[in-house]
Amino acid sequence: MSTASPRVDERVATTSSLTRMLRRPELGAFLGAVVIYVMFALVDKNGTFATIAGTARWTDVAASTGIVAVPVALLMISGEFDLSSGVMIGTSGLLAGLLTTHFGLSMWPAILLTFAFAACIGLINGWLVMLTGLPSFIVFVLALVDVLRAGGRFTVWEDPLINNVATPIASAEIGALLGRAVDRGAEGVLHFAGGSAVTRRELAEATCRVFDLDPAQLDFGPPPDEARIPAPVPFDTSMSGARTMTDLGTQAWPIEDQLRSLRLEVDEGAPAPLS
């Protein structure tokens, strides 16, 4: 009579180095890049794609996209999603332009200072994410919530020379929309935006209603001079995502629905997308 060997619990089973390597998500991205490179090298009729001169040509074209795509791809591979990357593209370009024109710096010092500035913003974002465990885009709302819950006062900036109108959308909702876009094979430019174009004041007041806070603790006024950017800033950055939402089979949710989703996410510690 034979007896079956005891089953080894996979949680404590020893795995080989090869198995652990194959399980790493970044390996798939690396292999995908290798396959694409080999494919283009094989179909290149002129035989210049894989040469130094050919590589210099296509990397020159791809650099502007690749410089942004590489860190964003690494974030997505690690399971994160940083919305500030889009903001920092414009901000960094604006800063470099100001340093070279308004302050008279030469190009290389301006580039180095711009890199340092962007690195500091990334460090602050990363520190806040690690400290709070929350996405960086909700800093305004949750800073307001934290201050008011602690009994303090929160100043909402209002000024015709700063950005004052936008169409906020929760990060969990963006993740859900990205999933829908992939599933449906969506193409073209996709506008992920909320259903309400709101001012800073309206966003603050809606936050008070949804999070059961006292709006009397809000103050409104212009930003301090040191917080201003010495360049024109668009007053209204709102946009319509109606066409995108129709293509993805969902809708652009109003601001209070977005905030309720955010409150549920904060209370339960898990994403709560509306779509």
Backbone as CSV, one residue per row, in Angstrom:
resi,resn,N_x,N_y,N_z,CA_x,CA_y,CA_z,C_x,C_y,C_z
1,MET,0.850,-1.205,0.000,0.000,0.000,0.000,0.886,1.257,0.000
2,SER,0.686,2.143,-0.991,1.516,3.338,-1.096,0.805,4.519,-0.449
3,THR,1.578,5.411,0.048,1.017,6.622,0.667,1.442,7.828,-0.150
4,ALA,0.517,8.766,-0.305,0.812,9.971,-1.072,1.735,10.884,-0.278
5,SER,2.682,11.470,-0.968,3.609,12.383,-0.302,2.869,13.638,0.121
6,PRO,3.206,14.186,1.287,2.500,15.380,1.760,2.694,16.553,0.807
7,ARG,1.625,17.299,0.628,1.661,18.457,-0.272,2.391,19.619,0.398
8,VAL,3.312,20.220,-0.344,4.077,21.330,0.192,3.282,22.630,0.024
9,ASP,3.160,23.381,1.101,2.467,24.661,1.046,3.262,25.598,0.144
10,GLU,2.615,26.132,-0.902,3.320,26.983,-1.864,3.819,28.277,-1.243
11,ARG,3.255,28.650,-0.080,3.690,29.882,0.564,5.070,29.741,1.193
12,VAL,5.462,28.524,1.520,6.772,28.301,2.129,7.662,27.449,1.237
13,ALA,7.184,27.105,0.047,7.984,26.286,-0.855,9.157,27.090,-1.397
14,THR,10.270,26.419,-1.611,11.455,27.063,-2.150,11.315,27.218,-3.657
15,THR,11.557,28.420,-4.159,11.480,28.676,-5.597,12.866,29.015,-6.121
16,SER,13.108,28.652,-7.358,14.422,28.885,-7.954,14.589,30.350,-8.313
17,SER,15.838,30.735,-8.545,16.129,32.119,-8.937,15.474,32.444,-10.274
18,LEU,15.441,31.459,-11.203,14.820,31.674,-12.498,13.327,31.930,-12.357
19,THR,12.657,31.174,-11.489,11.226,31.357,-11.275,10.932,32.730,-10.696
20,ARG,11.740,33.145,-9.715,11.535,34.466,-9.112,11.753,35.577,-10.133
21,MET,12.747,35.394,-11.015,13.015,36.400,-12.029,11.864,36.491,-13.023
22,LEU,11.318,35.318,-13.434,10.228,35.311,-14.400,8.955,35.920,-13.832
23,ARG,8.820,35.935,-12.518,7.628,36.499,-11.897,7.690,38.016,-11.784
24,ARG,8.849,38.592,-11.998,8.986,40.042,-11.846,8.311,40.770,-13.008
25,PRO,7.452,41.765,-12.738,6.690,42.424,-13.814,7.569,43.182,-14.796
26,GLU,8.714,43.715,-14.330,9.544,44.489,-15.241,10.192,43.633,-16.316
27,LEU,10.291,42.304,-16.083,10.885,41.428,-17.096,10.042,41.429,-18.366
28,GLY,8.713,41.463,-18.211,7.837,41.483,-19.374,8.040,42.736,-20.205
29,ALA,8.201,43.891,-19.525,8.444,45.136,-20.246,9.784,45.090,-20.981
30,PHE,10.805,44.532,-20.330,12.118,44.441,-20.965,12.079,43.522,-22.183
31,LEU,11.445,42.370,-22.039,11.352,41.444,-23.168,10.544,42.053,-24.307
32,GLY,9.500,42.801,-23.958,8.717,43.467,-25.001,9.565,44.461,-25.785
33,ALA,10.406,45.235,-25.071,11.287,46.186,-25.750,12.277,45.464,-26.664
34,VAL,12.821,44.342,-26.191,13.768,43.567,-27.005,13.084,43.040,-28.263
35,VAL,11.870,42.495,-28.112,11.151,41.944,-29.257,10.862,43.043,-30.293
36,ILE,10.443,44.215,-29.837,10.159,45.316,-30.757,11.426,45.746,-31.495
37,TYR,12.536,45.839,-30.755,13.802,46.246,-31.383,14.217,45.230,-32.449
38,VAL,14.155,43.944,-32.108,14.548,42.901,-33.055,13.629,42.898,-34.275
39,MET,12.328,43.090,-34.052,11.380,43.093,-35.157,11.686,44.217,-36.144
40,PHE,11.918,45.433,-35.637,12.231,46.545,-36.526,13.574,46.348,-37.226
41,ALA,14.540,45.757,-36.516,15.836,45.505,-37.145,15.710,44.505,-38.285
42,LEU,14.818,43.514,-38.138,14.658,42.486,-39.170,13.913,43.007,-40.386
43,VAL,12.937,43.874,-40.193,12.138,44.350,-41.324,12.745,45.588,-41.977
44,ASP,13.841,46.095,-41.422,14.500,47.270,-41.996,15.183,46.885,-43.312
45,LYS,14.674,47.375,-44.420,15.206,47.011,-45.737,16.546,47.668,-46.024
46,ASN,16.816,48.819,-45.394,18.070,49.524,-45.647,19.213,49.041,-44.754
47,GLY,18.877,48.316,-43.712,19.905,47.801,-42.812,20.560,48.853,-41.943
48,THR,19.879,49.983,-41.721,20.472,51.070,-40.931,19.865,51.207,-39.534
49,PHE,18.761,50.507,-39.278,18.064,50.678,-37.998,18.971,50.348,-36.815
50,ALA,19.709,49.234,-36.902,20.516,48.776,-35.783,21.923,49.369,-35.769
51,THR,22.260,50.201,-36.759,23.581,50.822,-36.767,23.606,52.025,-35.832
52,ILE,24.817,52.528,-35.573,24.933,53.680,-34.677,24.235,54.895,-35.277
53,ALA,24.426,55.122,-36.588,23.791,56.273,-37.233,22.272,56.132,-37.220
54,GLY,21.782,54.930,-37.525,20.342,54.707,-37.510,19.758,54.860,-36.121
55,THR,20.456,54.328,-35.121,19.994,54.449,-33.739,19.940,55.915,-33.317
56,ALA,20.945,56.697,-33.749,20.965,58.120,-33.412,19.761,58.834,-34.001
57,ARG,19.340,58.429,-35.205,18.208,59.100,-35.842,16.897,58.815,-35.118
58,TRP,16.627,57.497,-34.850,15.321,57.227,-34.247,15.267,57.556,-32.759
59,THR,16.417,57.518,-32.078,16.394,57.937,-30.671,16.227,59.450,-30.550
60,ASP,16.709,60.213,-31.543,16.519,61.662,-31.519,15.034,62.002,-31.606
61,VAL,14.300,61.263,-32.436,12.866,61.484,-32.574,12.114,61.002,-31.337
62,ALA,12.570,59.860,-30.788,11.853,59.239,-29.670,12.205,59.843,-28.319
63,ALA,13.252,60.670,-28.263,13.736,61.148,-26.967,12.686,61.948,-26.205
64,SER,12.003,62.867,-26.897,11.033,63.727,-26.204,9.910,62.918,-25.573
65,THR,9.517,61.822,-26.235,8.485,60.947,-25.663,9.087,59.979,-24.663
66,GLY,10.253,59.422,-25.016,10.859,58.396,-24.169,11.288,58.898,-22.813
67,ILE,11.784,60.140,-22.744,12.212,60.695,-21.462,11.053,60.723,-20.476
68,VAL,9.860,61.004,-20.980,8.674,61.014,-20.119,8.134,59.602,-19.933
69,ALA,8.153,58.796,-21.009,7.512,57.484,-20.967,8.233,56.505,-20.047
70,VAL,9.562,56.575,-19.998,10.312,55.596,-19.196,9.951,55.671,-17.716
71,PRO,10.054,56.844,-17.051,9.683,56.871,-15.627,8.211,56.583,-15.375
72,VAL,7.327,57.056,-16.291,5.897,56.776,-16.118,5.632,55.276,-16.246
73,ALA,6.308,54.628,-17.215,6.149,53.185,-17.372,6.655,52.439,-16.143
74,LEU,7.770,52.891,-15.570,8.290,52.248,-14.365,7.304,52.389,-13.209
75,LEU,6.665,53.566,-13.115,5.652,53.758,-12.077,4.485,52.792,-12.262
76,MET,4.016,52.647,-13.509,2.877,51.781,-13.775,3.231,50.321,-13.551
77,ILE,4.483,49.937,-13.892,4.935,48.569,-13.631,4.920,48.280,-12.133
78,SER,5.296,49.291,-11.337,5.330,49.098,-9.883,3.961,49.240,-9.242
79,GLY,2.916,49.496,-10.062,1.555,49.580,-9.533,1.147,50.972,-9.101
80,GLU,1.922,51.992,-9.468,1.598,53.365,-9.103,1.134,54.133,-10.339
81,PHE,0.576,55.320,-10.097,0.150,56.180,-11.204,0.250,57.618,-10.739
82,ASP,1.173,58.372,-11.353,1.455,59.729,-10.895,0.922,60.746,-11.891
83,LEU,-0.137,61.446,-11.508,-0.723,62.441,-12.395,0.125,63.705,-12.491
84,SER,1.038,63.911,-11.553,1.824,65.137,-11.582,2.838,65.136,-12.713
85,SER,3.080,64.002,-13.338,4.056,63.965,-14.431,3.631,64.888,-15.565
86,GLY,2.353,64.909,-15.903,1.877,65.791,-16.959,2.034,67.256,-16.588
87,VAL,1.749,67.576,-15.326,1.895,68.955,-14.874,3.362,69.377,-14.911
88,MET,4.253,68.476,-14.504,5.662,68.807,-14.416,6.299,69.005,-15.784
89,ILE,5.753,68.394,-16.819,6.283,68.618,-18.169,6.169,70.099,-18.518
90,GLY,4.972,70.645,-18.357,4.771,72.053,-18.656,5.505,72.972,-17.696
91,THR,5.475,72.625,-16.406,6.121,73.463,-15.399,7.625,73.511,-15.600
92,SER,8.231,72.358,-15.894,9.681,72.318,-16.093,10.088,73.121,-17.324
93,GLY,9.325,72.989,-18.408,9.617,73.777,-19.595,9.483,75.272,-19.338
94,LEU,8.436,75.625,-18.579,8.228,77.035,-18.234,9.371,77.555,-17.377
95,LEU,9.809,76.755,-16.401,10.903,77.176,-15.525,12.195,77.358,-16.315
96,ALA,12.495,76.398,-17.202,13.710,76.518,-18.008,13.662,77.766,-18.885
97,GLY,12.492,78.052,-19.448,12.356,79.256,-20.257,12.545,80.523,-19.454
98,LEU,11.981,80.556,-18.237,12.135,81.737,-17.385,13.587,81.937,-16.961
99,LEU,14.267,80.834,-16.656,15.655,80.944,-16.213,16.560,81.489,-17.316
100,THR,16.278,81.110,-18.565,17.133,81.546,-19.667,16.765,82.940,-20.192
101,THR,15.506,83.329,-20.067,15.084,84.617,-20.613,14.945,85.691,-19.527
102,HIS,14.171,85.396,-18.505,13.899,86.393,-17.473,15.098,86.602,-16.541
103,PHE,15.801,85.506,-16.215,16.922,85.600,-15.268,18.286,85.568,-15.957
104,GLY,18.316,85.372,-17.274,19.552,85.496,-18.030,20.566,84.382,-17.856
105,LEU,20.141,83.196,-17.405,21.081,82.083,-17.272,21.346,81.447,-18.628
106,SER,22.529,80.843,-18.779,22.801,80.080,-19.991,22.041,78.758,-19.938
107,MET,22.030,78.035,-21.053,21.150,76.879,-21.171,21.483,75.762,-20.185
108,TRP,22.768,75.380,-20.090,23.106,74.236,-19.238,22.815,74.471,-17.756
109,PRO,23.187,75.608,-17.171,22.777,75.849,-15.781,21.258,75.835,-15.608
110,ALA,20.526,76.371,-16.602,19.066,76.372,-16.515,18.525,74.947,-16.524
111,ILE,19.116,74.092,-17.380,18.677,72.697,-17.440,18.948,71.997,-16.115
112,LEU,20.138,72.210,-15.551,20.494,71.555,-14.282,19.578,72.024,-13.146
113,LEU,19.286,73.322,-13.102,18.383,73.832,-12.067,16.965,73.296,-12.259
114,THR,16.550,73.162,-13.513,15.222,72.606,-13.786,15.144,71.158,-13.337
115,PHE,16.191,70.379,-13.621,16.234,68.989,-13.155,16.168,68.929,-11.628
116,ALA,16.918,69.810,-10.971,16.918,69.833,-9.510,15.530,70.169,-8.970
117,PHE,14.880,71.152,-9.601,13.521,71.532,-9.196,12.563,70.353,-9.350
118,ALA,12.600,69.694,-10.530,11.708,68.561,-10.773,11.983,67.420,-9.798
119,ALA,13.273,67.191,-9.490,13.622,66.126,-8.543,13.077,66.434,-7.153
120,CYS,13.120,67.710,-6.758,12.584,68.091,-5.443,11.075,67.876,-5.382
121,ILE,10.365,68.235,-6.454,8.925,68.000,-6.494,8.634,66.500,-6.413
122,GLY,9.394,65.705,-7.171,9.218,64.253,-7.117,9.495,63.694,-5.732
123,LEU,10.526,64.243,-5.058,10.847,63.797,-3.702,9.708,64.108,-2.744
124,ILE,9.152,65.310,-2.854,8.036,65.692,-1.983,6.815,64.810,-2.259
125,ASN,6.517,64.590,-3.551,5.400,63.720,-3.915,5.585,62.319,-3.352
126,GLY,6.785,61.772,-3.554,7.061,60.429,-3.057,6.965,60.341,-1.546
127,TRP,7.462,61.387,-0.852,7.405,61.394,0.609,5.959,61.428,1.092
128,LEU,5.132,62.256,0.434,3.725,62.337,0.824,2.996,61.021,0.560
129,VAL,3.298,60.394,-0.586,2.650,59.119,-0.916,3.044,58.044,0.093
130,MET,4.343,57.987,0.443,4.806,56.986,1.406,4.269,57.282,2.806
131,LEU,4.175,58.564,3.139,3.709,58.934,4.476,2.224,58.671,4.653
132,THR,1.431,59.026,3.630,-0.021,58.928,3.757,-0.605,57.702,3.085
133,GLY,0.134,57.139,2.129,-0.405,56.008,1.369,-1.477,56.415,0.385
134,LEU,-1.561,57.713,0.074,-2.613,58.230,-0.803,-2.012,58.846,-2.054
135,PRO,-2.737,58.849,-3.173,-2.242,59.475,-4.397,-2.030,60.970,-4.209
136,SER,-1.028,61.522,-4.937,-0.661,62.918,-4.729,-1.714,63.898,-5.217
137,PHE,-2.584,63.475,-6.152,-3.539,64.426,-6.737,-4.568,64.914,-5.729
138,ILE,-4.769,64.162,-4.639,-5.808,64.543,-3.684,-5.264,65.389,-2.542
139,VAL,-4.039,65.921,-2.719,-3.443,66.702,-1.646,-4.318,67.896,-1.273
140,PHE,-4.867,68.604,-2.271,-5.692,69.776,-1.955,-6.882,69.388,-1.097
141,VAL,-7.638,68.381,-1.554,-8.859,68.001,-0.841,-8.530,67.481,0.552
142,LEU,-7.559,66.576,0.649,-7.283,65.972,1.949,-6.549,66.932,2.882
143,ALA,-5.776,67.859,2.325,-5.189,68.889,3.183,-6.291,69.732,3.807
144,LEU,-7.277,70.094,2.987,-8.431,70.843,3.496,-9.155,70.045,4.572
145,VAL,-9.389,68.756,4.299,-10.113,67.906,5.258,-9.337,67.809,6.562
146,ASP,-8.028,67.581,6.486,-7.223,67.422,7.702,-7.229,68.692,8.542
147,VAL,-7.065,69.835,7.880,-7.009,71.105,8.625,-8.344,71.396,9.295
148,LEU,-9.443,71.228,8.567,-10.754,71.543,9.130,-11.154,70.565,10.219
149,ARG,-10.816,69.287,10.045,-11.135,68.314,11.099,-10.356,68.600,12.372
150,ALA,-9.168,69.194,12.221,-8.357,69.532,13.392,-8.783,70.845,14.025
151,GLY,-9.812,71.493,13.440,-10.315,72.733,13.998,-9.620,73.978,13.491
152,GLY,-8.739,73.825,12.499,-8.022,74.972,11.968,-8.786,75.655,10.850
153,ARG,-8.118,76.617,10.241,-8.703,77.337,9.126,-7.889,77.043,7.872
154,PHE,-8.585,77.047,6.734,-7.940,76.711,5.468,-8.211,77.829,4.474
155,THR,-7.139,78.360,3.900,-7.285,79.454,2.940,-7.305,78.896,1.516
156,VAL,-8.372,79.199,0.814,-8.514,78.811,-0.591,-8.108,80.010,-1.442
157,TRP,-7.122,79.803,-2.298,-6.638,80.915,-3.112,-7.636,81.282,-4.205
158,GLU,-7.861,82.560,-4.342,-8.700,83.094,-5.417,-8.011,84.329,-5.992
159,ASP,-7.830,84.321,-7.309,-7.165,85.443,-7.939,-7.348,85.309,-9.447
160,PRO,-7.598,86.379,-10.166,-7.772,86.274,-11.624,-6.494,85.895,-12.363
161,LEU,-5.346,85.942,-11.683,-4.079,85.649,-12.343,-3.575,84.231,-12.065
162,ILE,-4.383,83.402,-11.394,-3.995,82.011,-11.159,-5.065,81.094,-11.746
163,ASN,-4.710,79.821,-11.905,-5.691,78.846,-12.381,-6.799,78.701,-11.344
164,ASN,-8.032,78.875,-11.770,-9.141,78.893,-10.814,-10.266,77.929,-11.170
165,VAL,-10.335,77.472,-12.416,-11.419,76.598,-12.853,-10.823,75.327,-13.457
166,ALA,-11.365,74.179,-13.052,-10.883,72.901,-13.582,-12.020,71.880,-13.521
167,THR,-11.758,70.703,-14.050,-12.734,69.607,-14.021,-12.112,68.422,-13.282
168,PRO,-12.157,68.421,-11.938,-11.466,67.385,-11.154,-12.033,65.984,-11.413
169,ILE,-11.147,64.995,-11.283,-11.547,63.594,-11.415,-10.711,62.772,-10.454
170,ALA,-11.337,61.798,-9.790,-10.640,60.971,-8.807,-9.663,60.024,-9.489
171,SER,-8.533,59.749,-8.824,-7.512,58.881,-9.420,-8.025,57.465,-9.617
172,ALA,-8.859,56.986,-8.697,-9.419,55.642,-8.866,-10.287,55.569,-10.118
173,GLU,-10.956,56.679,-10.421,-11.781,56.728,-11.628,-10.915,56.715,-12.884
174,ILE,-9.783,57.393,-12.830,-8.862,57.371,-13.967,-8.366,55.952,-14.214
175,GLY,-8.037,55.230,-13.127,-7.612,53.841,-13.285,-8.684,52.986,-13.931
176,ALA,-9.942,53.168,-13.512,-11.044,52.406,-14.099,-11.232,52.757,-15.577
177,LEU,-11.074,54.039,-15.910,-11.231,54.465,-17.304,-10.100,53.926,-18.176
178,LEU,-8.890,53.885,-17.623,-7.773,53.301,-18.363,-8.046,51.827,-18.664
179,GLY,-8.608,51.115,-17.676,-8.968,49.716,-17.901,-10.000,49.561,-18.997
180,ARG,-11.000,50.447,-18.986,-12.022,50.406,-20.046,-11.401,50.709,-21.413
181,ALA,-10.483,51.670,-21.444,-9.853,52.035,-22.711,-9.056,50.869,-23.284
182,VAL,-8.350,50.156,-22.419,-7.574,48.993,-22.871,-8.507,47.884,-23.333
183,ASP,-9.533,47.607,-22.556,-10.469,46.530,-22.902,-11.178,46.794,-24.230
184,ARG,-11.488,48.054,-24.501,-12.235,48.396,-25.701,-11.332,48.764,-26.882
185,GLY,-10.017,48.748,-26.645,-9.097,49.112,-27.715,-9.295,50.539,-28.187
186,ALA,-9.550,51.457,-27.249,-9.812,52.852,-27.604,-8.595,53.481,-28.265
187,GLU,-8.836,54.339,-29.234,-7.759,55.011,-29.956,-7.981,56.520,-29.951
188,GLY,-6.928,57.247,-30.300,-7.027,58.694,-30.375,-6.748,59.362,-29.037
189,VAL,-7.120,60.619,-28.930,-6.910,61.401,-27.711,-8.085,61.181,-26.759
190,LEU,-7.782,60.743,-25.551,-8.817,60.483,-24.550,-8.765,61.563,-23.481
191,HIS,-9.896,62.203,-23.228,-9.984,63.244,-22.207,-10.627,62.662,-20.953
192,PHE,-9.805,62.398,-19.928,-10.321,61.914,-18.649,-10.580,63.139,-17.776
193,ALA,-11.830,63.490,-17.633,-12.197,64.677,-16.864,-13.488,64.419,-16.119
194,GLY,-13.667,65.148,-15.031,-14.905,65.041,-14.280,-16.055,65.694,-15.023
195,GLY,-17.240,65.554,-14.472,-18.425,66.093,-15.130,-18.761,67.507,-14.727
196,SER,-17.960,68.091,-13.823,-18.272,69.435,-13.341,-17.049,70.338,-13.484
197,ALA,-17.240,71.472,-14.143,-16.211,72.511,-14.164,-16.442,73.392,-12.937
198,VAL,-15.522,73.356,-11.989,-15.724,74.046,-10.716,-14.554,74.972,-10.425
199,THR,-14.844,76.010,-9.652,-13.802,76.910,-9.179,-13.183,76.330,-7.907
200,ARG,-12.095,76.943,-7.462,-11.482,76.516,-6.195,-12.484,76.643,-5.039
201,ARG,-13.229,77.738,-5.026,-14.217,77.945,-3.961,-15.285,76.851,-4.000
202,GLU,-15.803,76.556,-5.191,-16.841,75.532,-5.314,-16.320,74.156,-4.902
203,LEU,-15.068,73.857,-5.248,-14.486,72.575,-4.840,-14.354,72.494,-3.329
204,ALA,-13.891,73.581,-2.714,-13.746,73.595,-1.256,-15.100,73.447,-0.569
205,GLU,-16.109,74.159,-1.063,-17.436,74.072,-0.445,-18.057,72.691,-0.649
206,ALA,-17.860,72.093,-1.815,-18.372,70.742,-2.053,-17.670,69.739,-1.152
207,THR,-16.374,69.935,-0.926,-15.634,69.054,-0.022,-16.206,69.129,1.386
208,CYS,-16.540,70.325,1.825,-17.140,70.491,3.156,-18.473,69.746,3.249
209,ARG,-19.273,69.824,2.220,-20.574,69.142,2.250,-20.394,67.626,2.304
210,VAL,-19.532,67.085,1.472,-19.383,65.625,1.380,-18.696,65.061,2.617
211,PHE,-17.692,65.773,3.152,-16.933,65.277,4.305,-17.495,65.782,5.631
212,ASP,-18.671,66.412,5.600,-19.337,66.898,6.815,-18.442,67.852,7.609
213,LEU,-17.924,68.861,6.936,-17.057,69.850,7.560,-17.767,71.196,7.618
214,ASP,-17.250,72.088,8.435,-17.861,73.406,8.621,-17.279,74.390,7.605
215,PRO,-18.056,74.850,6.630,-17.526,75.794,5.637,-17.152,77.141,6.228
216,ALA,-17.600,77.420,7.462,-17.232,78.686,8.101,-15.743,78.733,8.435
217,GLN,-15.065,77.590,8.401,-13.628,77.538,8.675,-12.798,77.843,7.427
218,LEU,-13.464,78.096,6.306,-12.754,78.408,5.069,-12.493,79.902,4.962
219,ASP,-11.311,80.252,4.489,-10.988,81.625,4.144,-10.686,81.680,2.648
220,PHE,-10.904,82.820,2.045,-10.663,82.987,0.611,-9.839,84.249,0.395
221,GLY,-8.820,84.109,-0.435,-7.970,85.262,-0.687,-6.899,84.956,-1.707
222,PRO,-6.135,85.964,-2.110,-5.084,85.758,-3.111,-3.912,84.983,-2.515
223,PRO,-3.152,84.301,-3.364,-1.973,83.586,-2.874,-0.875,84.557,-2.484
224,PRO,0.051,84.156,-1.620,1.180,85.035,-1.291,2.066,85.259,-2.512
225,ASP,2.799,86.338,-2.516,3.634,86.689,-3.673,4.663,85.606,-3.984
226,GLU,5.213,84.965,-2.949,6.248,83.961,-3.187,5.699,82.698,-3.846
227,ALA,4.361,82.509,-3.809,3.755,81.333,-4.432,3.337,81.585,-5.874
228,ARG,3.465,82.816,-6.327,3.050,83.144,-7.682,4.145,82.798,-8.683
229,ILE,3.728,82.405,-9.883,4.660,82.149,-10.979,4.764,83.415,-11.820
230,PRO,5.983,83.899,-12.093,6.128,85.154,-12.857,5.904,84.956,-14.352
231,ALA,4.747,84.411,-14.694,4.391,84.157,-16.089,2.882,83.989,-16.159
232,PRO,2.275,84.209,-17.324,0.827,84.034,-17.442,0.388,82.605,-17.128
233,VAL,-0.715,82.480,-16.414,-1.280,81.184,-16.033,-2.725,81.138,-16.518
234,PRO,-3.145,80.059,-17.176,-4.546,80.000,-17.647,-5.522,80.001,-16.482
235,PHE,-6.525,80.856,-16.556,-7.522,80.950,-15.500,-8.437,79.726,-15.494
236,ASP,-8.785,79.245,-16.676,-9.740,78.140,-16.818,-9.064,76.996,-17.583
237,THR,-8.842,75.855,-16.905,-8.247,74.682,-17.553,-9.255,73.537,-17.648
238,SER,-10.533,73.858,-17.546,-11.557,72.812,-17.629,-11.645,72.278,-19.053
239,MET,-12.102,71.042,-19.181,-12.310,70.443,-20.498,-13.457,69.440,-20.409
240,SER,-14.001,69.110,-21.552,-15.111,68.166,-21.608,-14.603,66.761,-21.934
241,GLY,-15.042,65.799,-21.140,-14.703,64.406,-21.414,-15.896,63.608,-21.900
242,ALA,-16.953,64.314,-22.336,-18.200,63.638,-22.706,-17.989,62.640,-23.844
243,ARG,-17.249,63.036,-24.877,-17.024,62.145,-26.013,-16.252,60.897,-25.578
244,THR,-15.213,61.105,-24.776,-14.434,59.964,-24.287,-15.298,59.033,-23.456
245,MET,-16.110,59.599,-22.564,-16.947,58.770,-21.705,-17.962,57.974,-22.524
246,THR,-18.514,58.586,-23.567,-19.443,57.873,-24.438,-18.742,56.701,-25.123
247,ASP,-17.527,56.938,-25.617,-16.764,55.876,-26.276,-16.434,54.741,-25.307
248,LEU,-16.272,55.066,-24.023,-15.910,54.052,-23.030,-17.125,53.459,-22.333
249,GLY,-18.328,53.877,-22.716,-19.547,53.311,-22.148,-19.826,53.712,-20.721
250,THR,-19.449,54.935,-20.351,-19.714,55.402,-18.993,-20.101,56.880,-19.063
251,GLN,-19.934,57.621,-18.000,-20.300,59.026,-17.982,-19.274,59.820,-17.185
252,ALA,-19.266,61.136,-17.389,-18.426,62.025,-16.602,-19.194,62.374,-15.333
253,TRP,-18.647,61.991,-14.184,-19.388,62.119,-12.921,-19.245,63.520,-12.332
254,PRO,-20.324,64.060,-11.756,-20.273,65.385,-11.117,-19.292,65.394,-9.946
255,ILE,-18.913,66.594,-9.529,-17.878,66.745,-8.517,-18.263,66.103,-7.191
256,GLU,-19.523,66.209,-6.782,-19.892,65.637,-5.486,-19.831,64.111,-5.524
257,ASP,-20.156,63.496,-6.659,-19.993,62.050,-6.782,-18.513,61.668,-6.710
258,GLN,-17.653,62.490,-7.330,-16.217,62.235,-7.267,-15.720,62.295,-5.821
259,LEU,-16.207,63.288,-5.085,-15.776,63.442,-3.697,-16.318,62.332,-2.809
260,ARG,-17.538,61.868,-3.074,-18.063,60.734,-2.300,-17.218,59.492,-2.548
261,SER,-16.799,59.310,-3.793,-15.917,58.192,-4.115,-14.605,58.318,-3.359
262,LEU,-14.067,59.539,-3.299,-12.822,59.768,-2.576,-12.991,59.519,-1.082
263,ARG,-14.124,59.962,-0.516,-14.342,59.731,0.918,-14.452,58.238,1.214
264,LEU,-15.135,57.501,0.351,-15.248,56.053,0.538,-13.871,55.405,0.458
265,GLU,-13.041,55.886,-0.466,-11.681,55.345,-0.599,-10.867,55.608,0.660
266,VAL,-10.984,56.825,1.208,-10.245,57.177,2.416,-10.752,56.369,3.611
267,ASP,-12.061,56.242,3.747,-12.634,55.538,4.893,-12.330,54.041,4.878
268,GLU,-12.370,53.439,3.687,-12.211,51.985,3.591,-10.798,51.569,3.197
269,GLY,-9.980,52.511,2.778,-8.607,52.201,2.426,-8.463,51.417,1.141
270,ALA,-9.440,51.525,0.243,-9.390,50.804,-1.020,-10.022,51.676,-2.104
271,PRO,-9.524,51.588,-3.354,-10.089,52.393,-4.445,-11.579,52.144,-4.611
272,ALA,-12.316,53.210,-4.944,-13.773,53.094,-5.122,-14.180,53.827,-6.389
273,PRO,-13.782,53.314,-7.562,-14.129,54.002,-8.816,-15.630,53.997,-9.064
274,LEU,-16.117,54.988,-9.775,-17.526,55.104,-10.082,-17.895,54.342,-11.347
275,SER,-16.968,54.211,-12.285,-17.258,53.535,-13.560,-16.989,52.056,-13.449
